[in-house]
Amino acid sequence: MYAVVEIAGSQYKVSPSEKLYVPRLSNEVGADLKFDKVLLLADDMSVKVGAPVVAGASVSATVLAHVKDEKVIVFKKKKRKGYRVKNGHRQQYTQIEIKSIA
């Protein structure tokens, strides 16, 4: 069984007991989440496609941790002008575990 869910503006294909990283959510570690924007729901026998969402379907998850991605270096340079700028950025993510699809 799997579902396609919209979380924080992005679509993810999820199945029960799966762990995934989503853009940072404001919930605390250990909090239970419920996502109602289920776009597609599939099991062994059938597939239900929402227009735009599947009525009555939801996905429950638990927040495991808040983590940062690896650093991305942004380096700008203009040759023969003496212009060099170096910046870095670390994207923040939330690790969640899908508990069930209802």
N, C-alpha and C positions, 0 to 999 in steps of 0.2 A: 504494500500500500504506500502511496506517495501523494503529495499535494504540491501545488505551486502557490506560494504565499507571497504577498507583498509586505515587506518589512522595511520601514524607513525609506520608502520610495524606490526600493529595488526588489526584483522578483527572485525568489529562491525556490529550488526544488528540494523538498524536505521529506524525510521518512522518519518513523519513530526511532528513538534512541540514537539519532544522528547529532553530531556536534558541528557547529558552523560558526563562522565569524561574520558579524553584521556591523554596520557603522554604529558608533557609540550610542548606547541608549542611556537614559537618565535613571534607570532602575538600579537598586542596590544588588550586591552579590547575594545570591540565594533567593531572590524574589521570583515569584511565579508570574509568567506572562501569558496573555491570551491574544492571539492574532485572529481577527475576524475577516480580513480581506483574503479569502481563499479563492483563487482564480480558476483552479482546476483541481479535481479530486478523482483519483484513480485507485481501484483495487484490482483484484485478480479477474473479476468478471466484467466490470463496466468502467466507463470514464464519464465524468460529469464536468461539463465546461460551463462556467458561469457567464452571465451577461449583465453586468461585468463581474459579479461575484456569485459563488455558489451559496444559495440561501440555506441558512442553518448550519453551515460548516464552520469549524474553528480548529485552530492548532494551539496546543498548550506547550509552553517551554519554560525552562528554568535558566536564570542567569548564572553562569559559572565563574566568569572573571571579566575584568576590564584590562585589556592589553594594548600595547603599542606595536605598530609594524616596524620594520627595519627603516633606518634613516634613508631618505632620498636626498641626494646632493643636487642643488641647483647652482650651477656655475655659469656666470655670464662674463664674457670677455670681448673687447673690441681690439683687434690687432693694431699695433703701432700707435695706440692712443693712451696706453697706460691705465686703461679701465678694466678692473677686475672686481667682481662681487661674488662672494660665496655665501650661500644660504642653505639651511637644511630644514627638513620637515619630517615629522613622524606622525603618520595617520593613526588615530585611536579607534579601536574596535572593541566590541563586546562579544565574548564567547558565550553561546547559548547551546543548550541541549534540548532537543525536541522530545517531549514526553509522550504525547499522544495526538492523534488526528481524529476529530469527531465530526 
